[in-house]
Amino acid sequence: MAGLVNNLLILFLVFQNICLGFRSPLSVFKRYKDTTRSLSSECLGSDRPVISLGLSDFALDIRMPGVTPKQSDTYLCMSVPLPVDDEAYVVDFKPHASMDTVHHMLLFGCNEPSSTESYWDCDEGTCKDKSNILYAWARNAPPTRLPKGVGFRVGGETGGRFFVLQVHYGDISAFRDKHKDCSGVTLHLTHQKQPLIAGMYLMMSVNTVIPPGEKAVDADIACHYKRFPMHLFAYRVHTHRLGKVVSGYRVRNGQWTLIGRQSPQLPQAFYPVEHPVDVSYDDILAARCVFSGEGRTTETHIGGTANDEMCNFYIMYYMEAKHAVSYMTCTQNANPEMFRNIPQEANIPIPVNSDMLKMTHGHHEEMKDTDKSSLLQQAKKEEEEILDQGDFYSLLSKLLGEREDVVHVHKHNPTEKTDSDLVAEIANVVQKKDLAREITNHDERDNTMLVRDRIHRFHRLESTLRPPENRHFSLQQPKHGEGSWEKEHTGDFHIEEAVEWPGLDLKLGQVSGLALDPENNLVIFHRGDHVWDENSFDSKFVYQQRGLGPIEQNTILVLNPSNAKLLHALGKSLFYLPHGLSIDKNGNYWVTDVALHQVFKLGAGDKEPLLILGVALQPGSDKNHFCQPTDVAVDPVTGSVYVSDGYCNSRIIQFSPNGLYVMQWGEETSSGKARPGQFHIPHSLALIPDFRQLCVADRENGRIQCFRLETGEFMREIKHKSFGRELFAISYVPGGLLFAVNGKPYPGQAEPVQGFVMNFSTGEIIDTFIPLRKSFEMPHDVVASADKTVFVGDVHARTVWKFASTEKMEHRSVKKAGIEVQEIKGGEVTNDQMSE
């Protein structure tokens, strides 16, 4: 009980500090509404446009410098330079505007604004060079929040160096008092690299005409998608007054999947995509706006004034950093006939109550005092409801390592109370009391909004306050006769980083491949000063940076596995973008180059290749071409060569030892659950000579598939929930152990990036491992030796970790990296399903 009391006191103090922290830096992320007109000198950020938020984060305030538009439908622009030279990432937006004065705002990123004035008429343009939309706001929309790990890339060599804010002032009757407007947006930026890069896809109709009095007019937009996969997480609709409903879809193999559907007369926010939607090469993106011309006496066209119309469907997406494209547009209807099959929901207007319409379109009309009082009371009621809905139990559940729904069960069932629930309730009272004080002390609507912002900030801190969770693994008693490993190992088995290994400090390029030679030396394949990014390939997978020439550094490094001393180096001026590496029983290196679309065989002492497969710089899918091949495996018995091909093909190809085509198998993953023999980036190969099988890390399907070497016949699948969405690489140790590394979790997913040790016979996970020094960013390859030494190469961290096994028979549990690993006995054993 004493320990519980201490915990309560500590948690009480933590929450007090959190609450106090909310009072001090609120000037960075407050929402301002100009109910009381402010002069330009009173605009937030006029004196401090850049505010530090810690070692790596800062806020940038972008505001109109106190402007007064002279006529309706005025578009004004202003620019702010990025205050740092190196690369940064925008991870959050906070708008400061009201539809009383502003119709909408757009934020662009570019390198050269159209003017150097403090502000200018946007008829002069926004940017002189290419501009990308980063953010859009209209109609009192709430803040847009990006998923964790996702950011808009700015600065550096590829990102824009200026932000340009465009504000559309529709009806200027609100400016009759000649007040000055300071609308804008505050950005939260970080220097921490984001593994996923956000972008904006704009679908826009440009030629729609709405006849007067017409009850329903459709504006349809559709484009074929011809790039690397993107994942959609938010959408926004935009029309003017005649729009009734806007809907967006992904169309794949004739199947329509809803991205988002909304009335444009509701607050025009970026709404989250309810069910995850990914878009792959050759999918169709389609959108429909439904208008009504009732009440109009003339035709209405697409245009920029309030009396014109617009049909816009914005999509926020994220992509892998190396493939990321920041901005894409679609302004055509590539397939009008397909809209005969659009879901009926796209044609049904979404009802909007009269109060909302009044707020949306009647912003220049005077509101009665009774209406204002009613709105104020409703706002205060909403805030009280927010406080009563258990928002802070979400935080407590994370602090205590419990699921949110479990904590709520404890809250509403007094008979099931636990110590953690007691802590949660007290902490909730402390926090609720502090926030409620803000409401009772202020009666104005804008102050109530500040309290809501405080709650939003509180939720944003949740993920940073969660302590390390305990992780457990279980070791199932093996079945008799399932390989030699089971007979040798019956005690605890653990993999830990070899912290004394100095190889972590090697100066490497992007590490793409690892292997062990016949002497058990570590061989590293890296990209030197070349990188794979969004500029490397065009939409047809043709390499675009030939002008850089081949990599001038040695790309193949041979190291002593004990002390990381360099023993040998080769591969200079041969490759453009290295990827996979394998070494055959004779010590020959087999490598792939995704830029050249080729496979090479090199002798350890040779400067020129012994064998080349594929045609240089020509992607293809026939017997003589590859398309970004990923890995190679060589059968030690027959000498047959197997190539995984690749990023833009979905097949495994077998060649003779001399490089003659023998056969191939595999196909692209269809919609729905991936079937056996289908691939979505076959990324890594592991040959299993004990069982005469070839296993493939089917990366984007998050699984391992194994096939019979001689025939390509599918044998088995190994898939665990803990793999997450991506499984990057695998390695097999003769005797029965299979090693693997996965990718970083997608936003909203919990599976961490880590290494896995599996019993090949059963597919069971018997251990997981992470590094103690640094952290996995994108582990790209793994290789293991017979003595259970494991090396992991990371393409983003540009480093290689060494791990070793420790078998501690005398202990039932050990601590490693703050994670408890326990042996679970008897009926308590639990296992992941081998195929899920």
Disulfide bonds with the S-S distance in Angstrom:
Cys43-Cys182 1.61
Cys77-Cys122 1.98
Cys110-Cys127 2.24
Cys223-Cys330 2.05
Cys289-Cys311 2.00
Cys627-Cys648 1.87
Cys695-Cys706 2.09
